Amino acid sequence: EIVLTQSPATLSLSPGERATLSCRASQSVRSYLAWYQQKPGQAPRLLIYDASNRATGIPARFSGSGSGTDFTLTISSLEPEDFAVYYCQQRSNWRTFGQGTKLEIK
Amino acid sequence: EVQLVESGGGLVQPGGSLRLSCAASGFTFSSYSMNWVRQAPGKGLEWVSYISSSGTAIYYADSVKGRFTMSRDNAKNSLYLQMNSLRAEDTAVYYCARGEDCDFWGQGTLVTVSS
């Protein structure tokens, strides 16, 4: 099973700041890595697929990068609605999720 | 508009069974693979199972293999998860999600396994 490790567990930032979230895989997942956002009481929402492609309707301030084992989700300038939990997921070998990063308001 | 609506959740005793359904609309259901993903209360996401668009390929997480059975009826635009031998650790909100990238999700149905 491929294990995804997200860091940090919690990230405290202010609106307008830049957020950088990390996801590391225990073995190569090539570019089969997605990022999701989840707000309390809501279903997850796809942000990024195949490491760097924004899903339909996702603002340009969200970007993804990486390949192999190291991936990054960047939010260039935080909006109030961006504070949520973020998960990465690989689909290279079955599917697994990371444990999540909580992005909270500082 | 793409819609996925889960149903069938509820309270069940350990060792019991439950069948979840996911009704799809707003897209060509038979063209998409589908997934079940669950989330225990206050915890992260856990992928449960995957089924190809035709239903010929089905995969399960080790935690449910041999107990859960995923299926689909493309004529009815419906997805199913038959859950047997349920355990307390299966308590979670169960989501159905569309496609290889899980690009659309339902709102989930809560399964509680407790005596």
Boltz contact constraints between the chains, C-beta under 6 A:
constraints:
  - contact:
      token1: [A, 34]
      token2: [B, 101]
      max_distance: 6.0
  - contact:
      token1: [A, 43]
      token2: [B, 95]
      max_distance: 6.0
  - contact:
      token1: [A, 43]
      token2: [B, 105]
      max_distance: 6.0
  - contact:
      token1: [A, 43]
      token2: [B, 107]
      max_distance: 6.0
  - contact:
      token1: [A, 44]
      token2: [B, 105]
      max_distance: 6.0
  - contact:
      token1: [A, 46]
      token2: [B, 103]
      max_distance: 6.0
  - contact:
      token1: [A, 49]
      token2: [B, 101]
      max_distance: 6.0
  - contact:
      token1: [A, 87]
      token2: [B, 45]
      max_distance: 6.0
  - contact:
      token1: [A, 94]
      token2: [B, 59]
      max_distance: 6.0
  - contact:
      token1: [A, 95]
      token2: [B, 47]
      max_distance: 6.0
  - contact:
      token1: [A, 97]
      token2: [B, 45]
      max_distance: 6.0
  - contact:
      token1: [A, 99]
      token2: [B, 44]
      max_distance: 6.0
  - contact:
      token1: [A, 100]
      token2: [B, 44]
      max_distance: 6.0
